[in-house]
Amino acid sequence: MRINRLQVCLKFTLIFLLLISTQSIYAQQTDARLYEIIEKVSADRIKNSVQTLVNFGTRNTFSDTTSNTRGIGAARRWIKAEFDRISEKCNNCLEVFYQRKLVTPEDGDRIPKKAYIVNVVTIQRGTENPNNYVMMSGDIDSRASNTTDFTTDAPGANDNASGMAGTLEAARVLSNYSFKNSIVYVGLSGEEQGLFGGKFLAEYAKENDWNIIGVFNNDMIGNIEGVDGVIDNRSFRIFSEPVDPTESEEEQTMRRYYGGEVDGISRQLARYVYKTTKTYMPEMNPMLIYRLDRFGRGGHHKPFNDLGFAGIRIMEAHENYNLQHQDVREENGIKYGDVIEGVNFGYAKKLTAVNAINLASLAWAPPAPKNVSIGGIVEPSAKLKWDKIDNENIAGYKIYWRKTTSPTWDNSRFVGNVNQFTLEGIVIDNFFFGLATVGKNGHESVVTFPSSVFR
């Protein structure tokens, strides 16, 4: 009898250890393919793309559209041709098309004449969830000191040939892989005139019922020397809004009592990029900036935020204002103008890699949890419940929590493939909580912040 009891104990102990081991694997697993992706990003290819875009002289939204060597028309045709070439090398794995809409002077004071805002959109379809999209964007257009001056040279090397070149390079690298979710690589136009390209694509996405997981707006990813003289080739900024601007009055009221003032979908996307970068590129210093964009300014992720989509801006940490929005010239020994000499291509490679590994991780990740609810009022525990996702590739779910003043998710626990769990001994009043779906491949969804409360 003692032997049988011992055998039973050993059996259950082994099962327990196996479960713990399995949970640990799913909770801590990394993907070697992401390290491979980082290595494949080429600084030389980014440099060649930036140089080509600079050589078009100006890419002002209202510049020449018929020339093959100058103006925004030549630039966007070259970008489309590059995406087409990438697609040919992966057996036509990309869908490449123009998306356009007319603007007139009535649409804003930065529009001197009628013109089409033309985006170049490229889609790499997911095999499992083709209507789930993660997007990387760069801007095609450039500007001189005067936004409406469409004849003066405006090379726009860093602002924003760097972001456009990075988007092309990410497409080249990632087109060699297959993903569950779709990836969109896009060149947006009309940014300097009022974020029109982003506005029109966000509206297109809404009209076509795209489920956008997240938008990575890349605007200036090549400068390492700030106007203050600081040189830094490791830090970069991630700008994100605190909460969804489309949230209801009821959601605002709930936040007042239960928290979440800095836990909107864009903020969770920013934290995802932070975590992935620190895991796979620990030498980098991602800076979470709790603001939509730079002080009093806006970027091409904003139109997506306006329609309720998660979107962030990824960019250099130290700007040089002498090298952006300036006519090319020299005054009092100071050089002005956004020329290619101001771009550090090793740094642009790093930020392109940051985008690429996060695009890949999200494109390989399972869907985020839905209907996450939290409870535990006046109890020494925190309880979460949610809707389970019916998918054989899901390993389970991971609960995250952090102190209310922490910018990042600092604690986590993989809880298995269940639809509720109680964290014992954790006082709910002192922390914020979230939930992510974990795939059997180790990739996680963006964290979902609880949207309701139960007792």
N, C-alpha and C positions, 0 to 999 in steps of 0.2 A: 504493500500500500504506500509506504514511504517513497519507494522508487517511482510509482505511478504519479504521485503528487509532485515529485521532483521533476519528472518528465513533463508533466503539465506546466509547471512553473517555468521550466526552461523553454518550452514551446511558446508560451505567451510572452516570455521575455524576448525571444528571438523575433517574434512578430512585432512587438513594440519597437525593438531596435531597428527592424527593417522599415517600419513606418516612419520613425524619426529620421532614419538615413534618407529615405525617399523624400521626405519633406525638406531636409537640408539640401539635397541635390537641387530640387526645384527652386528653393529659396536663394541659393547662392551661386548657381551655375552661370558661367559666362560663355560667350559664343566666340570661338576662335575666328570665325568669319569676319567679325567686326575689326579685329586686329589686322586682318588681311586687307580689308577695305581701306583702313587708314594708310597702309603702305602703298596701295595702288594709286592714291591721289597724287597727281603730278604737278609740281610747281612750274615746270617748264611749259606744260600745256596751258595752265592758267595764264602765264605770262604771254604766250603766243596769242591767246584769245583777247586779252586786254589790249595788246598792241594792235591787233586787227581792228578792234572797236575804236581805238584812238585814231587810227588812220582814216576813219571816215570823216574826220575834221570836226563836224558837229553832229550830235544826235538829238538836237532840239526837236521837240514834238512837231513843230511847224516847219522844219527844214525840208530840204529837197526829198521828194519821194520817188523821182524818176531816174536819177543818176545811179550808176552801178558802183560809183567810187566815193560819193559824198552824201551825207545826210541820213536821216532816220530810216528812209525807205531801203537804202542799201544795207544798213545795219540789221534791220529785222529780217530781210531776205537771207542775209548771211547766217543769222542765228537759226532760222528755220532750216536752212541747208545743212547746218552742223547737226541739228537734232535728227534730220533725215539720214545723214551719214552714220550717226550712231545707231539708228534703227536698222539700217541695212546690215550692220555688223552683228546684230543680235537676231537675225531672221525676222526683221520687221516687228520687233517686240514693242515698238512705241507707236502711239497714235499722235501725229503732229498736225496741228491746224492753227489757222489765224482766228482770233476772235476780235471783232471790230465794232466800233460804234462812233457815230458822228457827234462832234461837239461844235458849238458856235460861240461867238462872243457873249451871247446871252447867258452862257453857262458859267461865266466867271471872268474877273478882270485880268486874269493871266492868259486869256485866250484871244489873240489878236485877229484871228481869222478862222473860218471853217476848216476843220480837218478831221480825219478819222484817227481815233485812238485805236491802235492795233496791238494786241497782245499775241505772243507766240506761245501756244499751249502744247505741252507734250505729256501724254499719259502712258504710264507703264502699268497695265492692268494686273490686278491681283487675281490669283487663281481661286481663292476661297471666298473673299468678300470684295468683289470688284467695285462695289459702290461705296466702300470705305476709302477715304483719300487722306494721304498726308502730303503736304505741298512744300516745295522750296521755290522761292521766287527771287529774282534779281530785277533790276530796272534797266530798260533799254536806253531811255532818254538821258540827255545831259543838258547843262545850261551854262551860260556865261553870267556875268554880273547882273545883267538885265534879263529877267526870265523870258521876256517876250522878244528878245533879240535872237532871231533864228538864222542869222547869216554869219555872225562872228564865230570864229573857232571856239569850240567848247569840247576839249578832248575827253573830259569826264573819266579819267583813268581809274581813280579810286571811287568816285561818286558818279556812276556806279557800275563801271565796266568790271570792277573787281567782283561784285556780287553776281553779275550776269555770267562772268567767266567761271565762277565757282559753281553756279547752277549747271552750266554745260558740263563741267568736269564731274560733278556728282552723277549726272545722267550717264556719262560715259562709263564710270566705274560700276554703278549699280545696275546698269542694263545687262550685266553679266550674271545676275542672280535672279531667282524667281521668288516672288513674295506673295503672301496671303492677301494683303491689302494693296490697293493701288497707290502709286506714287505719281505726283504731278510735278513736273519741272516747268517753270513758266518765266518768260521775259515779259514784264509789265511795262506799259508806256504811260505817258501823261502824268508821271509822279510829280514832277516839278510844277505842274499846272493845277494840282489839287487832288492828287491820288486817284485820278480817273480810271486808270487801268485796273487797279485793285477793286475799285467800286464796281466796274462793269463785270469783272470776273466773279466777284462775290455774288452779284445779282444773278449771273448765269448759273452759278453753283446752286443757289437757292431755288431758282426756277426749275432746275433739273434734279432736284432732291438729292444732291450730293451729301453724303454723311462725312463731313470733314472732321478728321481726328485732330488735325492741327496744321497751322500754316507757319512756316519759317521764312520770315521776310529778311533777306540779306541786303543790307544797304551800307556800303563802305566796310569792307573786311580786309583792307590792305595796308592801312597806315599804322606804324608802330611808334612814331615820334610826335608827341603832342605839341601844340603851340607853346606850352609851358616848358618845353625841353625834356619832358619825361619820355624815356624810351623803354618800351615794354612789348615784347613779342610773345607773351604767354597769356596775358589777361584779355578778356573780352566781355562785353556787356550783353545781358539778356533782359530786354524791356518787356514788361507784361502788365496788363490791367489787373486790378485787384479782384473785381467781380464782373460778371456778365452785364453789360449795359442794357440788355433787353429784359432783365429780370423783373418779375411782377412786384406789386406792392406787398403782397402776401410774403414773398420771399425776402423782401427787405425787412419786414416785421419779424420774421423768424430769425433772421441773422442777428437782430438786436438782442434776442434772448439766448440764442444758442451758439452764436459765434459764426465765423466764416467771412470776416470783413476782408481778408486777403486770400480767399480760397476759391476764386472763380476758376473757370475752365482754362483761361489763358495762364493764370498763375500756376496751375497744376502742370501745364505743358512746359512752362519755364523750369519748374522743379525737376521734371523728367529729363530735360536737356542737361541740367546741372548734374544730376545723379549719373547719367550715362557717361558724360564727359569725365567726371571724377573717377569712374570705374575703369574706363578704357584709355583715357588720356590724362593720367594723374598729374602730368607736368603742367597742364593748363589750369588757368585760374578763371573759371566762369564767375561773373559778378551778377547776382540777381538784383536788378534795379526795379524797385517797386514804383513804377510809373509807366504809363502808356508808351511814352517815348521821351526823348530829351525835353528839357524844360520848355514848355510852350510850343512844342513842335510835334509833328506827326509823321508816320511812315505808312507804307503800303499794307501793313497788317491791320491798320485801323478800320478800313472798310469791311473787312471780314468780321472784326469784333462788333461792328455796328449792327451786323445781321445775326449775331449770336454764335459766330464760329470762334473757336479757340485760335488765337494768333499771337505770335511774339516777334520781336525784332532782335536779330543777332548782328552785332557789329563790333568794331574795334573799341578798345577802352579809352584811347587817347586821340581825340580829333585835332587836326591842324586846320584852323579856319582860314589860314592863308592859302590853302590848297583846295578849297571847295567854294563853289558859287563865285568864282573870280575870273575876270578876264586874264589871259596869260600875259604877264608883264613883269617888269622889275622897277621898283620905286624905293629910293633911299637905301639901296643895297639889299632890299627884301624881295624875294621872288614870290610871285603870286601865280596861281593857276593850277588846275588839277591835271598835272602832267604825269607821265608814266614813271618818271624818276622818283615820285613820291610813294610808289607802291612797293611794299616788301612782299615778294612772292612766296617766300618760305612761310611767312605769317598767314598769307591768304590760303596757302595749302592747309595749314592747321585748322583754320576756321571752316574751310570746305569739308575737311575730314570730320569736324564736329557735326556739321549738317548731315553728312553721308551716314555716319553711324547711327544717328538718331532717326533719320528717315528709315534706315534698314530695320532698326530695332522695333519701331512702331509698325512698320509694314509686315514684320514677322510676328507681331504680338496679337494676342486674342482680343476680342472686344472688351471694353471697359465695363465694369459692373453697372447695373441699372437699379433704380429704386432702392438705393442704400438708405437704411434708416438706423437711427441710433437711440439708445435708451440707457438708463442708469441714474436717474435723478434720485438723490439722497440715498445712494448705495455705494459700497466700496468696490464698484466694478463698472466696466463699460461694456454694453451689449450692442452688437451690430447684427443686422439681418438684411438680406438682399435677395434679388431674384437670381437664381442659378442660371447659367447659360448652358444650353444643350449643345455641347461640342466635345467630341471625343478627344480632341487635342488639348483640352484644358486640364491642367494638373490640379488646380484649385485656386485659392484666394489668399491674399496677403493683407493683413491689417497693418496700417501705418499709424503712428502717433508721434506727436511732438509737443514740446512746451508751447504755450500760446504766443510766446515772444520769439520763437525760433523761425527762421525763414525756410528751413528745410525739414523734410521728413527724416527724423533722426533715429527712430525706433521702428522695428517691424517684427511681425510674426506670421509665418506661413501656417494657415489653419486647416488646410486640406480642402477637398471638394465638397463643401457644405454650404448651407444657405444662411447660417447664423452662427455666432460664436460670442462667448462672454470672456472678456479679459478680467480675470479676478485680481483683486488687490490694487487696481488702478483707479484712482479717484477721477471721475470724469470731468470734474470742475477744473482740473489743473492742466488739461491737455486738449489738443484738437486731434481728430481721428479721420482716417480715410481708408479706402479699400481699393486694391488693384487685382486684376485677374492675372494669373500666372499660367503661361503655356507650358506644355511638356518640353518644349525646346528651350525653356528658361527665360524667354522674353516676357515682359510684363506690359500691361496696358498702362495708360496714364491713370493716376490715382483719382478716384471719384470721392468727392466730399459728400457726406450725408445730406440728403435733401428733405428728410422728414424725421420726426421724433416719435418714439413709442414709449409706453410705460410698462 
